[in-house]
Amino acid sequence: MSTVDDQTLSTSARDVNWLLENFVAATSGVERAVGVSSDGLLIAISAPLHRAESDKLAAIISGMTSLAVSASRLLKKGALQQVITEFGSGYLLVSAIRDGSCLGIVTEPGSDLGLVGYETAMLVQRVGSLLTPELIIELKTNMMR
């Protein structure tokens, strides 16, 4: 279920939204996928949330990415791959896409993190191959409507 008007988007923007929606539908245990730009703004989401909740989730994902990148630099551990946060009833996996953009994946409790992690890595590659500065601007602008 998309929160965007697909008729006004470029093919690449529709592809990003489709990739997130298809990922959630096809990956067991995944509830939501969220794309966030390097400045912490929502660029895509697989399932609609209220505007304030969407913005908060994007800010959380961006903040987690920023902290993890800083820790990686300090510890000299290489590029950020993924941050996994375990909650009482599920997980939030955050992965860097490219140029500071990131992807957040919300799962159900008991999800197979190996499978979700692998599928997330594949999704990051697919979305990353599409993202350009122009596309990110288009996606952000569309999400602000």
N, C-alpha and C positions, 0 to 999 in steps of 0.2 A: 504494500500500500504506500503510494508515494504522496509526499506533502507538496509536490510541485506540480505546476501546470506544464506537462510535457510538450505541449504544442509550442511554447515560447522558447524552448531550450535547443541548443545545438545538439547534434548527434552525440558528440563526446560527453556532454553533460547528461544526456539521457542514458548513455552507457554507464556512467558512474553510478547513477541512481539505480539502474537495473542490476548492476553488479552487487550492490549492497543488498537490495531486496532479494535477489536470487540466492545470495550467500545465506541469508537468514532462513529462507524457505528450504534450502537444500542441506544445511548443516545441523545435524541433530544437537539439540540443547541450546542453540543460539536464539536469543530473544530479540536482539536489536544490534544493528551496526550503525556507527556514527562516524562521519568524516569531519575533520576539523582542520582549519587552515593554520598556518604558522602564527597568526595573530590571535588565535583562540576563538575564531568565529566558525559557526556551523556552516559546512558546505554541503552535507548530504546526511540523510537519516533514513533508515529503512522503514520505520514505523513512526507515525506522528505522535508527538508529545505536545503538551501545551507549550506555548512560546517561551515562557519563563523557565520551564523545566528543560527545554531543549538548550537554551542558552547556558543554564547552569551546568548541564552535562557536558557541553562543549568546553566550558571553562575548566571543569574538573579534569577532563581528558588532556587538555592543553597543559594544565599545571603539572599533572603527573608526568607528562612527556618532558617538560622543562626540568623538573627535579631529577628525573632519571638520566637525562643527557648530561646535566651538571655532575651527577655522581659518577657517570662513566668517564667524563673528562678528568675529574679529580683522581679517580682510581686507575686511570689509564687502561681501561678495559675495552676500548674500541667503540664502534658505533652501537647505538641503542638498537636492540632487536625487539624486545617486548617487556612490558611491565605487567605483572599479574597480581591482582588484588583479590583476596578471598574474603567473601562476606558470609554471614550465617546461612544465606539462601541463594548462593550463586557467586559468580566471578565477574570481574571487569578486567579484560585484557586490553592493553594499550600498546599499539605498535607504531613506530615511525614509518611514514610512507616515503617522503622525500621533501627536501627544501623546507623542513620544519613542519610540514603537514603530518597529521597522524590519524589513526583509526582506532576507535574504541569499540569493543565487542562485549556485550552483556550476555551472560549465560544463565541457564537454570542451575540449580544445585545438582551435584552428581554428574555434571557434564564430563565427557571424556576430553580432558584438557590436551592430551596428545593430538587427538583428531582436530579439535577446535584450533589449537596452535598451528598445526600444519595447514589447515584450510585458511586460516588467517594470513599466514605467510604467503600463500598463493594469491589471496585477495589483494594483499599489499602490493605484490608485483604487478597485478593486473591494473589496479587503480593508479599506481605510480607511473605506469607506462602511458597513461592518458593525461595525467595532470601537467598542465602548463600554467604559467602565471595568468594568462588570459582566461583559461578555463576556471581557475580558482576564483577569479573576480566574478565571472558569470555565475558560478554556483553560489557564492556568498550573496550576490545581489538578489538572486532568485529566492534564497532562503529568507531574506529580509522582507519579502513582500507580505 
